[in-house]
Amino acid sequence: MTTASDTSTDGLLRRLRALEDKEALRALLMRGWRALDHKDWRTWSDCWAHDAVLEFGPWGRISGREAIREKGGAGW
């Protein structure tokens, strides 16, 4: 159901922004999964924030994009 506030300019801009954010996140996830499938560790780790923390069973806890890249390249 669309309300009057959803059809205002501000409401439409908020909805558009939400759709753009969802698409950007979807594209980032797809880029990361493709890189992981191809064992492209540089591209895969570039999808992470600089201060990211990855917790993966066999690897344990890894902090930081560079450490994630190094572990990925050495781990597989």
N, C-alpha and C positions, 0 to 999 in steps of 0.2 A: 504494500500500500504506500503510495506516495503522498506525503503531506505537503501543505503549503510551504513550510520552511525548506523542504527538500527541493522545491522548484525555484526558490529564490536564487539570485546570482551567487550569493555566498554558499548556499546549499549545493548548487550544481558544481561550484568550484571544489568544495570539500569532497563530493562524490567522485569527481574527475581525479583529484589528487589521490584518493584511496585506490582507484583503479590503476593509476600510474604506478603507485607504490607496489601494488600486488604484481603487476607485470614486471617491474624491475626485480623484485624478489624471485619471481619465477625464472626469469632469464639468468639471474645469478646462480640459482640452484642447478639449472640445466647446464650452464657452463662448467660448474664444478663437477657435476656427475660425469659429463663427457670427458673432462680432463682426467678424472679418476679412472674411468674405463680405459683410457689410453695411457695411463701411468705417466701423465704429463704433470709432474710434481710442481713445476713452477706455476703453471696456470692454475692448478688446483689450490695451491697455497695462496695465490693472489686473490682468491675468493674469500679469504679469511681476513679479519681485522688484524692490525699489527699486534694487538694485545690479546688475541684469541687464546682460548684454552680448549684443548681437545682431550677428551677422556675416551680412550678406546682400549677395551679389555687387554689385549696382548701388549699394547704399547704403554699402558698406564696413563698418567697425566702429563701432557706436553703443553708448555706455555710459550706463546709467541709464534708469529707467522714463520720466521726463519727456522725455528726448532721443528715446527710442523713439517716444513718443506724437507728438511734434512732427514727426519725420521721417515717420512713417506718414501723418499728416494732410497733409503737404506732398508726399509722394512719390507718392500715387495720386490 
